Amino acid sequence: MVSPRTASLLSLGALPAIAYYTLVSDPIVAVSLLNIGIIATSLYLIFTPVSNGGHGHSTHA
């Protein structure tokens, strides 16, 4: 099974198609490149394991 963090990197697969479309068509499509980068980075960071560091929940009542 693929981890969510690895699967989030698959969103970068859209970059070549959008880059090509930007070069042959309207330059405003470059905004899509930025959006894909923001989304991919956000998903990657969301699924990054977080160390406890004392900020977790208490295990006793």
PDB file of N, CA, C and O in Angstrom:
ATOM      1  N   MET A   1       0.841  -1.181   0.000  1.00  0.00           N
ATOM      2  CA  MET A   1       0.000   0.000   0.000  1.00  0.00           C
ATOM      3  C   MET A   1       0.886   1.244   0.000  1.00  0.00           C
ATOM      4  O   MET A   1       1.944   1.267   0.628  1.00  0.00           O
ATOM      5  N   VAL A   2       0.447   2.253  -0.697  1.00  0.00           N
ATOM      6  CA  VAL A   2       1.207   3.503  -0.807  1.00  0.00           C
ATOM      7  C   VAL A   2       0.807   4.433   0.331  1.00  0.00           C
ATOM      8  O   VAL A   2      -0.374   4.569   0.651  1.00  0.00           O
ATOM      9  N   SER A   3       1.805   5.071   0.939  1.00  0.00           N
ATOM     10  CA  SER A   3       1.505   6.000   2.020  1.00  0.00           C
ATOM     11  C   SER A   3       0.884   7.280   1.458  1.00  0.00           C
ATOM     12  O   SER A   3       1.148   7.634   0.309  1.00  0.00           O
ATOM     13  N   PRO A   4       0.070   7.974   2.242  1.00  0.00           N
ATOM     14  CA  PRO A   4      -0.533   9.231   1.774  1.00  0.00           C
ATOM     15  C   PRO A   4       0.525  10.265   1.402  1.00  0.00           C
ATOM     16  O   PRO A   4       0.330  11.059   0.481  1.00  0.00           O
ATOM     17  N   ARG A   5       1.637  10.251   2.118  1.00  0.00           N
ATOM     18  CA  ARG A   5       2.703  11.214   1.828  1.00  0.00           C
ATOM     19  C   ARG A   5       3.288  10.966   0.439  1.00  0.00           C
ATOM     20  O   ARG A   5       3.553  11.910  -0.305  1.00  0.00           O
ATOM     21  N   THR A   6       3.487   9.702   0.096  1.00  0.00           N
ATOM     22  CA  THR A   6       4.003   9.356  -1.228  1.00  0.00           C
ATOM     23  C   THR A   6       2.963   9.658  -2.292  1.00  0.00           C
ATOM     24  O   THR A   6       3.300  10.155  -3.367  1.00  0.00           O
ATOM     25  N   ALA A   7       1.720   9.368  -2.007  1.00  0.00           N
ATOM     26  CA  ALA A   7       0.651   9.621  -2.972  1.00  0.00           C
ATOM     27  C   ALA A   7       0.494  11.114  -3.244  1.00  0.00           C
ATOM     28  O   ALA A   7       0.124  11.504  -4.351  1.00  0.00           O
ATOM     29  N   SER A   8       0.770  11.946  -2.251  1.00  0.00           N
ATOM     30  CA  SER A   8       0.652  13.393  -2.462  1.00  0.00           C
ATOM     31  C   SER A   8       1.673  13.891  -3.480  1.00  0.00           C
ATOM     32  O   SER A   8       1.442  14.899  -4.147  1.00  0.00           O
ATOM     33  N   LEU A   9       2.799  13.194  -3.603  1.00  0.00           N
ATOM     34  CA  LEU A   9       3.803  13.582  -4.591  1.00  0.00           C
ATOM     35  C   LEU A   9       3.331  13.304  -6.012  1.00  0.00           C
ATOM     36  O   LEU A   9       3.876  13.863  -6.963  1.00  0.00           O
ATOM     37  N   LEU A  10       2.327  12.449  -6.169  1.00  0.00           N
ATOM     38  CA  LEU A  10       1.794  12.173  -7.495  1.00  0.00           C
ATOM     39  C   LEU A  10       1.137  13.407  -8.113  1.00  0.00           C
ATOM     40  O   LEU A  10       0.996  13.496  -9.333  1.00  0.00           O
ATOM     41  N   SER A  11       0.741  14.346  -7.279  1.00  0.00           N
ATOM     42  CA  SER A  11       0.144  15.574  -7.811  1.00  0.00           C
ATOM     43  C   SER A  11       1.150  16.354  -8.660  1.00  0.00           C
ATOM     44  O   SER A  11       0.760  17.186  -9.479  1.00  0.00           O
ATOM     45  N   LEU A  12       2.433  16.086  -8.464  1.00  0.00           N
ATOM     46  CA  LEU A  12       3.455  16.750  -9.275  1.00  0.00           C
ATOM     47  C   LEU A  12       3.459  16.221 -10.709  1.00  0.00           C
ATOM     48  O   LEU A  12       4.099  16.807 -11.583  1.00  0.00           O
ATOM     49  N   GLY A  13       2.762  15.135 -10.953  1.00  0.00           N
ATOM     50  CA  GLY A  13       2.654  14.594 -12.303  1.00  0.00           C
ATOM     51  C   GLY A  13       1.939  15.526 -13.256  1.00  0.00           C
ATOM     52  O   GLY A  13       2.064  15.382 -14.472  1.00  0.00           O
ATOM     53  N   ALA A  14       1.200  16.469 -12.735  1.00  0.00           N
ATOM     54  CA  ALA A  14       0.493  17.437 -13.578  1.00  0.00           C
ATOM     55  C   ALA A  14       1.419  18.539 -14.085  1.00  0.00           C
ATOM     56  O   ALA A  14       1.053  19.262 -15.012  1.00  0.00           O
ATOM     57  N   LEU A  15       2.581  18.681 -13.514  1.00  0.00           N
ATOM     58  CA  LEU A  15       3.479  19.785 -13.887  1.00  0.00           C
ATOM     59  C   LEU A  15       3.915  19.767 -15.350  1.00  0.00           C
ATOM     60  O   LEU A  15       3.869  20.817 -15.992  1.00  0.00           O
ATOM     61  N   PRO A  16       4.335  18.634 -15.912  1.00  0.00           N
ATOM     62  CA  PRO A  16       4.768  18.684 -17.322  1.00  0.00           C
ATOM     63  C   PRO A  16       3.665  19.125 -18.283  1.00  0.00           C
ATOM     64  O   PRO A  16       3.918  19.895 -19.210  1.00  0.00           O
ATOM     65  N   ALA A  17       2.464  18.647 -18.069  1.00  0.00           N
ATOM     66  CA  ALA A  17       1.365  19.022 -18.959  1.00  0.00           C
ATOM     67  C   ALA A  17       1.052  20.515 -18.862  1.00  0.00           C
ATOM     68  O   ALA A  17       0.846  21.179 -19.877  1.00  0.00           O
ATOM     69  N   ILE A  18       1.017  21.028 -17.657  1.00  0.00           N
ATOM     70  CA  ILE A  18       0.734  22.452 -17.471  1.00  0.00           C
ATOM     71  C   ILE A  18       1.887  23.307 -18.009  1.00  0.00           C
ATOM     72  O   ILE A  18       1.651  24.365 -18.592  1.00  0.00           O
ATOM     73  N   ALA A  19       3.134  22.854 -17.816  1.00  0.00           N
ATOM     74  CA  ALA A  19       4.280  23.597 -18.337  1.00  0.00           C
ATOM     75  C   ALA A  19       4.226  23.664 -19.861  1.00  0.00           C
ATOM     76  O   ALA A  19       4.479  24.718 -20.443  1.00  0.00           O
ATOM     77  N   TYR A  20       3.902  22.560 -20.502  1.00  0.00           N
ATOM     78  CA  TYR A  20       3.786  22.543 -21.959  1.00  0.00           C
ATOM     79  C   TYR A  20       2.668  23.488 -22.419  1.00  0.00           C
ATOM     80  O   TYR A  20       2.848  24.261 -23.360  1.00  0.00           O
ATOM     81  N   TYR A  21       1.531  23.418 -21.757  1.00  0.00           N
ATOM     82  CA  TYR A  21       0.398  24.268 -22.123  1.00  0.00           C
ATOM     83  C   TYR A  21       0.748  25.744 -21.940  1.00  0.00           C
ATOM     84  O   TYR A  21       0.305  26.588 -22.718  1.00  0.00           O
ATOM     85  N   THR A  22       1.540  26.055 -20.915  1.00  0.00           N
ATOM     86  CA  THR A  22       1.964  27.437 -20.686  1.00  0.00           C
ATOM     87  C   THR A  22       2.844  27.933 -21.825  1.00  0.00           C
ATOM     88  O   THR A  22       2.727  29.082 -22.251  1.00  0.00           O
ATOM     89  N   LEU A  23       3.725  27.064 -22.320  1.00  0.00           N
ATOM     90  CA  LEU A  23       4.649  27.464 -23.382  1.00  0.00           C
ATOM     91  C   LEU A  23       3.959  27.655 -24.725  1.00  0.00           C
ATOM     92  O   LEU A  23       4.329  28.546 -25.490  1.00  0.00           O
ATOM     93  N   VAL A  24       2.947  26.818 -25.024  1.00  0.00           N
ATOM     94  CA  VAL A  24       2.310  26.886 -26.344  1.00  0.00           C
ATOM     95  C   VAL A  24       1.027  27.704 -26.351  1.00  0.00           C
ATOM     96  O   VAL A  24       0.467  27.971 -27.415  1.00  0.00           O
ATOM     97  N   SER A  25       0.569  28.095 -25.201  1.00  0.00           N
ATOM     98  CA  SER A  25      -0.705  28.807 -25.132  1.00  0.00           C
ATOM     99  C   SER A  25      -0.544  30.087 -24.322  1.00  0.00           C
ATOM    100  O   SER A  25       0.468  30.779 -24.423  1.00  0.00           O
ATOM    101  N   ASP A  26      -1.530  30.379 -23.541  1.00  0.00           N
ATOM    102  CA  ASP A  26      -1.599  31.613 -22.771  1.00  0.00           C
ATOM    103  C   ASP A  26      -0.642  31.595 -21.570  1.00  0.00           C
ATOM    104  O   ASP A  26      -0.670  30.639 -20.795  1.00  0.00           O
ATOM    105  N   PRO A  27       0.186  32.600 -21.397  1.00  0.00           N
ATOM    106  CA  PRO A  27       1.122  32.638 -20.267  1.00  0.00           C
ATOM    107  C   PRO A  27       0.432  32.717 -18.897  1.00  0.00           C
ATOM    108  O   PRO A  27       1.050  32.399 -17.881  1.00  0.00           O
ATOM    109  N   ILE A  28      -0.821  33.131 -18.857  1.00  0.00           N
ATOM    110  CA  ILE A  28      -1.520  33.210 -17.573  1.00  0.00           C
ATOM    111  C   ILE A  28      -1.700  31.828 -16.946  1.00  0.00           C
ATOM    112  O   ILE A  28      -1.960  31.705 -15.749  1.00  0.00           O
ATOM    113  N   VAL A  29      -1.560  30.805 -17.765  1.00  0.00           N
ATOM    114  CA  VAL A  29      -1.675  29.431 -17.262  1.00  0.00           C
ATOM    115  C   VAL A  29      -0.538  29.130 -16.293  1.00  0.00           C
ATOM    116  O   VAL A  29      -0.606  28.158 -15.541  1.00  0.00           O
ATOM    117  N   ALA A  30       0.498  29.951 -16.303  1.00  0.00           N
ATOM    118  CA  ALA A  30       1.608  29.768 -15.363  1.00  0.00           C
ATOM    119  C   ALA A  30       1.127  29.830 -13.917  1.00  0.00           C
ATOM    120  O   ALA A  30       1.770  29.270 -13.030  1.00  0.00           O
ATOM    121  N   VAL A  31       0.025  30.491 -13.674  1.00  0.00           N
ATOM    122  CA  VAL A  31      -0.555  30.525 -12.325  1.00  0.00           C
ATOM    123  C   VAL A  31      -0.908  29.112 -11.883  1.00  0.00           C
ATOM    124  O   VAL A  31      -0.827  28.799 -10.695  1.00  0.00           O
ATOM    125  N   SER A  32      -1.294  28.263 -12.813  1.00  0.00           N
ATOM    126  CA  SER A  32      -1.600  26.870 -12.483  1.00  0.00           C
ATOM    127  C   SER A  32      -0.360  26.142 -11.973  1.00  0.00           C
ATOM    128  O   SER A  32      -0.462  25.292 -11.089  1.00  0.00           O
ATOM    129  N   LEU A  33       0.801  26.466 -12.520  1.00  0.00           N
ATOM    130  CA  LEU A  33       2.038  25.862 -12.034  1.00  0.00           C
ATOM    131  C   LEU A  33       2.257  26.207 -10.563  1.00  0.00           C
ATOM    132  O   LEU A  33       2.634  25.351  -9.763  1.00  0.00           O
ATOM    133  N   LEU A  34       2.018  27.454 -10.224  1.00  0.00           N
ATOM    134  CA  LEU A  34       2.148  27.882  -8.835  1.00  0.00           C
ATOM    135  C   LEU A  34       1.137  27.159  -7.947  1.00  0.00           C
ATOM    136  O   LEU A  34       1.475  26.710  -6.851  1.00  0.00           O
ATOM    137  N   ASN A  35      -0.095  27.050  -8.421  1.00  0.00           N
ATOM    138  CA  ASN A  35      -1.129  26.371  -7.639  1.00  0.00           C
ATOM    139  C   ASN A  35      -0.795  24.909  -7.398  1.00  0.00           C
ATOM    140  O   ASN A  35      -0.987  24.401  -6.293  1.00  0.00           O
ATOM    141  N   ILE A  36      -0.296  24.227  -8.428  1.00  0.00           N
ATOM    142  CA  ILE A  36       0.080  22.825  -8.273  1.00  0.00           C
ATOM    143  C   ILE A  36       1.202  22.695  -7.250  1.00  0.00           C
ATOM    144  O   ILE A  36       1.189  21.787  -6.419  1.00  0.00           O
ATOM    145  N   GLY A  37       2.163  23.596  -7.312  1.00  0.00           N
ATOM    146  CA  GLY A  37       3.251  23.573  -6.339  1.00  0.00           C
ATOM    147  C   GLY A  37       2.772  23.788  -4.920  1.00  0.00           C
ATOM    148  O   GLY A  37       3.226  23.109  -3.998  1.00  0.00           O
ATOM    149  N   ILE A  38       1.859  24.725  -4.737  1.00  0.00           N
ATOM    150  CA  ILE A  38       1.315  24.998  -3.405  1.00  0.00           C
ATOM    151  C   ILE A  38       0.529  23.798  -2.889  1.00  0.00           C
ATOM    152  O   ILE A  38       0.676  23.414  -1.729  1.00  0.00           O
ATOM    153  N   ILE A  39      -0.295  23.212  -3.731  1.00  0.00           N
ATOM    154  CA  ILE A  39      -1.104  22.063  -3.322  1.00  0.00           C
ATOM    155  C   ILE A  39      -0.222  20.867  -2.987  1.00  0.00           C
ATOM    156  O   ILE A  39      -0.427  20.213  -1.964  1.00  0.00           O
ATOM    157  N   ALA A  40       0.751  20.578  -3.834  1.00  0.00           N
ATOM    158  CA  ALA A  40       1.638  19.436  -3.596  1.00  0.00           C
ATOM    159  C   ALA A  40       2.431  19.619  -2.301  1.00  0.00           C
ATOM    160  O   ALA A  40       2.574  18.680  -1.518  1.00  0.00           O
ATOM    161  N   THR A  41       2.942  20.821  -2.083  1.00  0.00           N
ATOM    162  CA  THR A  41       3.691  21.090  -0.856  1.00  0.00           C
ATOM    163  C   THR A  41       2.806  20.973   0.373  1.00  0.00           C
ATOM    164  O   THR A  41       3.222  20.418   1.390  1.00  0.00           O
ATOM    165  N   SER A  42       1.595  21.490   0.285  1.00  0.00           N
ATOM    166  CA  SER A  42       0.666  21.423   1.418  1.00  0.00           C
ATOM    167  C   SER A  42       0.331  19.983   1.763  1.00  0.00           C
ATOM    168  O   SER A  42       0.370  19.600   2.933  1.00  0.00           O
ATOM    169  N   LEU A  43       0.002  19.183   0.760  1.00  0.00           N
ATOM    170  CA  LEU A  43      -0.326  17.784   1.013  1.00  0.00           C
ATOM    171  C   LEU A  43       0.869  17.030   1.591  1.00  0.00           C
ATOM    172  O   LEU A  43       0.710  16.211   2.496  1.00  0.00           O
ATOM    173  N   TYR A  44       2.051  17.302   1.074  1.00  0.00           N
ATOM    174  CA  TYR A  44       3.253  16.633   1.564  1.00  0.00           C
ATOM    175  C   TYR A  44       3.479  16.967   3.036  1.00  0.00           C
ATOM    176  O   TYR A  44       3.800  16.084   3.831  1.00  0.00           O
ATOM    177  N   LEU A  45       3.313  18.237   3.400  1.00  0.00           N
ATOM    178  CA  LEU A  45       3.524  18.648   4.786  1.00  0.00           C
ATOM    179  C   LEU A  45       2.413  18.150   5.714  1.00  0.00           C
ATOM    180  O   LEU A  45       2.671  17.822   6.872  1.00  0.00           O
ATOM    181  N   ILE A  46       1.197  18.094   5.214  1.00  0.00           N
ATOM    182  CA  ILE A  46       0.090  17.611   6.037  1.00  0.00           C
ATOM    183  C   ILE A  46       0.310  16.166   6.449  1.00  0.00           C
ATOM    184  O   ILE A  46       0.013  15.789   7.583  1.00  0.00           O
ATOM    185  N   PHE A  47       0.830  15.354   5.536  1.00  0.00           N
ATOM    186  CA  PHE A  47       1.010  13.934   5.809  1.00  0.00           C
ATOM    187  C   PHE A  47       2.388  13.599   6.365  1.00  0.00           C
ATOM    188  O   PHE A  47       2.733  12.422   6.473  1.00  0.00           O
ATOM    189  N   THR A  48       3.185  14.608   6.721  1.00  0.00           N
ATOM    190  CA  THR A  48       4.482  14.374   7.345  1.00  0.00           C
ATOM    191  C   THR A  48       4.272  13.965   8.795  1.00  0.00           C
ATOM    192  O   THR A  48       3.500  14.600   9.512  1.00  0.00           O
ATOM    193  N   PRO A  49       4.954  12.906   9.235  1.00  0.00           N
ATOM    194  CA  PRO A  49       4.832  12.499  10.644  1.00  0.00           C
ATOM    195  C   PRO A  49       5.313  13.611  11.573  1.00  0.00           C
ATOM    196  O   PRO A  49       6.295  14.295  11.287  1.00  0.00           O
ATOM    197  N   VAL A  50       4.611  13.776  12.676  1.00  0.00           N
ATOM    198  CA  VAL A  50       4.936  14.815  13.636  1.00  0.00           C
ATOM    199  C   VAL A  50       5.465  14.146  14.894  1.00  0.00           C
ATOM    200  O   VAL A  50       4.863  13.200  15.402  1.00  0.00           O
ATOM    201  N   SER A  51       6.589  14.638  15.395  1.00  0.00           N
ATOM    202  CA  SER A  51       7.100  14.098  16.650  1.00  0.00           C
ATOM    203  C   SER A  51       6.244  14.623  17.795  1.00  0.00           C
ATOM    204  O   SER A  51       5.692  15.720  17.714  1.00  0.00           O
ATOM    205  N   ASN A  52       6.139  13.847  18.845  1.00  0.00           N
ATOM    206  CA  ASN A  52       5.272  14.193  19.965  1.00  0.00           C
ATOM    207  C   ASN A  52       5.758  15.472  20.635  1.00  0.00           C
ATOM    208  O   ASN A  52       4.978  16.415  20.773  1.00  0.00           O
ATOM    209  N   GLY A  53       6.998  15.537  21.050  1.00  0.00           N
ATOM    210  CA  GLY A  53       7.571  16.757  21.603  1.00  0.00           C
ATOM    211  C   GLY A  53       6.855  17.315  22.817  1.00  0.00           C
ATOM    212  O   GLY A  53       6.998  18.502  23.110  1.00  0.00           O
ATOM    213  N   GLY A  54       6.095  16.510  23.529  1.00  0.00           N
ATOM    214  CA  GLY A  54       5.407  16.984  24.721  1.00  0.00           C
ATOM    215  C   GLY A  54       4.098  17.710  24.450  1.00  0.00           C
ATOM    216  O   GLY A  54       3.492  18.249  25.376  1.00  0.00           O
ATOM    217  N   HIS A  55       3.662  17.734  23.227  1.00  0.00           N
ATOM    218  CA  HIS A  55       2.430  18.436  22.902  1.00  0.00           C
ATOM    219  C   HIS A  55       1.288  17.486  22.619  1.00  0.00           C
ATOM    220  O   HIS A  55       0.257  17.899  22.087  1.00  0.00           O
ATOM    221  N   GLY A  56       1.453  16.229  22.963  1.00  0.00           N
ATOM    222  CA  GLY A  56       0.414  15.244  22.701  1.00  0.00           C
ATOM    223  C   GLY A  56      -0.621  15.211  23.806  1.00  0.00           C
ATOM    224  O   GLY A  56      -0.572  16.004  24.747  1.00  0.00           O
ATOM    225  N   HIS A  57      -1.547  14.296  23.684  1.00  0.00           N
ATOM    226  CA  HIS A  57      -2.598  14.136  24.681  1.00  0.00           C
ATOM    227  C   HIS A  57      -2.088  13.307  25.844  1.00  0.00           C
ATOM    228  O   HIS A  57      -1.206  12.464  25.678  1.00  0.00           O
ATOM    229  N   SER A  58      -2.628  13.541  26.983  1.00  0.00           N
ATOM    230  CA  SER A  58      -2.250  12.770  28.163  1.00  0.00           C
ATOM    231  C   SER A  58      -2.826  11.363  28.059  1.00  0.00           C
ATOM    232  O   SER A  58      -3.944  11.170  27.580  1.00  0.00           O
ATOM    233  N   THR A  59      -2.056  10.392  28.511  1.00  0.00           N
ATOM    234  CA  THR A  59      -2.529   9.006  28.449  1.00  0.00           C
ATOM    235  C   THR A  59      -3.258   8.597  29.717  1.00  0.00           C
ATOM    236  O   THR A  59      -3.803   7.495  29.785  1.00  0.00           O
ATOM    237  N   HIS A  60      -3.280   9.450  30.708  1.00  0.00           N
ATOM    238  CA  HIS A  60      -4.011   9.128  31.937  1.00  0.00           C
ATOM    239  C   HIS A  60      -5.058  10.205  32.224  1.00  0.00           C
ATOM    240  O   HIS A  60      -4.922  11.356  31.810  1.00  0.00           O
ATOM    241  N   ALA A  61      -6.085   9.806  32.929  1.00  0.00           N
ATOM    242  CA  ALA A  61      -7.204  10.713  33.183  1.00  0.00           C
ATOM    243  C   ALA A  61      -7.014  11.584  34.371  1.00  0.00           C
ATOM    244  O   ALA A  61      -7.887  12.392  34.690  1.00  0.00           O
TER     245      ALA A  61
END
